[in-house]
Amino acid sequence: MNSINAVVLAAILLAAIFLFLSCFISPATAVYKFELAGVITYTDVHCDGQQLPMIVPEKPRETEEKTDDKSLAREKREVAKLQAIREQRERQDKQIRDLSARGAAARERKCKSLALQLKWREEQLRDAPLHAQIKARKMARRAAEKYRNDCQ
């Protein structure tokens, strides 16, 4: 379940980064300023009315570079953070797998031990003298119950 949450988080973050970057990559369109019936209007379509010259100030190049450097640094931090989260999830998943493998091995050892104890109790019951058979039968029955409860 944790790995699914990490994948969803990574997908959302990648989509957000893509949308953020697509704002800067989109092509610049021309803007036209014209006057029609005394009203100044701006549009992206060339008009047939009185077109007025439009002065668009250019951004200084170093500001763009600084912005690009900042966004690149921020993206690197985000990628590093996602990488750290992914590595942490992988470590946790490995620990869980190791714990479950150790638990299965311990259960198997316990079941083998209980099966051996059950075998010994049944042997004691067969070899018990008449006056000790009741006690041996009870011990064998308890060993069988314990084996069934823990291993089956």
VODRENLUM-168435 format. One line per 3 residues: number of its first residue (from 0); their letters; for each residue x negated, y negated, z negated of C-alpha. Coordinates in steps of 0.25 Angstrom, whole numbers, plus 5000, padded with zeros to 4 digits. Layout:
REM residues N
NUM> A> X Y Z; ...
//
This chain:
REM residues 152
0> MNS> 5000 5000 5000; 4989 4991 4997; 4982 4993 5010
3> INA> 4995 4989 5017; 4996 4976 5009; 4982 4973 5013
6> VVL> 4985 4975 5028; 4997 4967 5027; 4990 4956 5020
9> AAI> 4978 4956 5031; 4988 4956 5042; 4995 4944 5036
12> LLA> 4982 4937 5034; 4977 4940 5048; 4990 4934 5054
15> AIF> 4989 4922 5046; 4974 4920 5050; 4979 4922 5065
18> LFL> 4990 4912 5064; 4980 4902 5057; 4970 4904 5068
21> SCF> 4980 4903 5079; 4983 4889 5075; 4969 4885 5079
24> ISP> 4968 4893 5091; 4981 4888 5098; 4978 4880 5110
27> ATA> 4979 4865 5109; 4991 4859 5117; 4992 4845 5123
30> VYK> 5001 4835 5116; 5008 4824 5124; 5013 4811 5119
33> FEL> 5023 4803 5127; 5033 4792 5125; 5047 4794 5130
36> AGV> 5058 4783 5127; 5049 4777 5117; 5047 4790 5109
39> ITY> 5033 4796 5108; 5033 4811 5109; 5023 4822 5108
42> TDV> 5024 4835 5116; 5015 4846 5122; 5021 4845 5136
45> HCD> 5017 4834 5145; 5028 4824 5147; 5032 4815 5159
48> GQQ> 5035 4803 5151; 5025 4792 5146; 5013 4800 5141
51> LPM> 5005 4793 5130; 4990 4796 5128; 4989 4805 5115
54> IVP> 4976 4804 5107; 4973 4817 5100; 4961 4816 5091
57> EKP> 4951 4828 5092; 4947 4835 5079; 4933 4834 5076
60> RET> 4926 4847 5079; 4919 4849 5066; 4932 4849 5059
63> EEK> 4937 4860 5067; 4924 4868 5064; 4926 4865 5049
66> TDD> 4940 4870 5050; 4936 4882 5058; 4925 4885 5048
69> KSL> 4934 4884 5036; 4945 4893 5043; 4934 4903 5047
72> ARE> 4929 4903 5032; 4943 4905 5027; 4946 4916 5037
75> KRE> 4933 4923 5033; 4937 4922 5018; 4951 4928 5021
78> VAK> 4944 4939 5029; 4934 4942 5018; 4946 4942 5008
81> LQA> 4954 4952 5016; 4942 4960 5018; 4940 4961 5003
84> IRE> 4954 4964 5001; 4953 4975 5011; 4941 4981 5005
87> QRE> 4947 4981 4991; 4959 4988 4996; 4950 4999 5002
90> RQD> 4943 5000 4989; 4956 5002 4982; 4961 5012 4992
93> KQI> 4948 5020 4991; 4949 5020 4975; 4964 5025 4976
96> RDL> 4960 5036 4986; 4948 5040 4977; 4957 5040 4964
99> SAR> 4968 5049 4971; 4957 5058 4976; 4951 5059 4962
102> GAA> 4965 5061 4956; 4968 5072 4966; 4955 5079 4963
105> ARE> 4958 5078 4948; 4972 5084 4950; 4966 5096 4958
108> RKC> 4956 5099 4947; 4967 5098 4936; 4976 5107 4944
111> KSL> 4964 5117 4946; 4962 5117 4931; 4976 5119 4928
114> ALQ> 4977 5130 4938; 4965 5137 4931; 4971 5135 4917
117> LKW> 4984 5141 4922; 4977 5153 4927; 4969 5155 4914
120> REE> 4982 5154 4906; 4989 5165 4915; 4977 5173 4913
123> QLR> 4978 5171 4898; 4992 5175 4898; 4989 5188 4905
126> DAP> 4978 5192 4896; 4985 5187 4883; 4988 5197 4873
129> LHA> 5003 5199 4869; 5003 5190 4857; 4996 5178 4865
132> QIK> 5005 5180 4878; 5015 5170 4873; 5005 5159 4871
135> ARK> 4997 5162 4884; 5010 5162 4892; 5014 5148 4886
138> MAR> 5000 5143 4890; 5001 5149 4904; 5014 5142 4906
141> RAA> 5009 5129 4901; 4997 5130 4910; 5006 5133 4922
144> EKY> 5016 5121 4918; 5004 5112 4917; 4999 5116 4931
147> RND> 5012 5115 4938; 5014 5101 4932; 5000 5095 4935
150> CQ> 4997 5102 4948; 5010 5106 4956
//
